């Protein structure tokens, strides 16, 4: 597992990197967002760990840039523990959110959970899903709308595929967590709402009046069989 870690407090990193390298991870550590972007342009990584507070660009802005250009799994690391900051992290495209101070084994477990989920969604599956104006190429991890490519984060893609495989089926938030997000979100079902909101912004003609991903109040979400 090749990891790019952006953290401006080196004292936090040393012991964790030593532990991760014993677990067959290769960790590249940089101090700033600019250094991280340079590393991304020069090489490939399986995942990023991004600190919320960075000296040159907020970690949230870096996360948005990474998802716009690379659609890479991202875990945000921060001392901010309130639900509001968790929602912000998920809305900008992070796949998970880990609160400092964290245990090394917890961090590794969350990293593996995110990679299991994103890797599984990219396994060869010779199948095209056509739903309304959307075409979903599962093995290619691509989505187009009327021929126009749509850039989705790994989590958004997984949610869309799950809903699109059974249009009309209503999924509770807990079911969507179990089916697409795995065990990295225990007890925080509302994270699904943030990802659905982001997904609607990208695939709906009018996100304020969604016709593709429909809310079933008191239950969860479904992909409409009719609208769009």
PyMOL commands that set and color helices and strands:
alter all, ss='L'
color gray80, all
select helices_A, chain A and resi 10-22+33-42+59-69+83-91+104-121+154-165+173-184+191-203+207-209
alter helices_A, ss='H'
color red, helices_A
select strands_A, chain A and resi 2-6+26-30+47-51+74-78+96-99+128-131+134-137+142-145+148-150+171-172+213-216+220-223
alter strands_A, ss='S'
color yellow, strands_A
deselect
rebuild
show_as cartoon
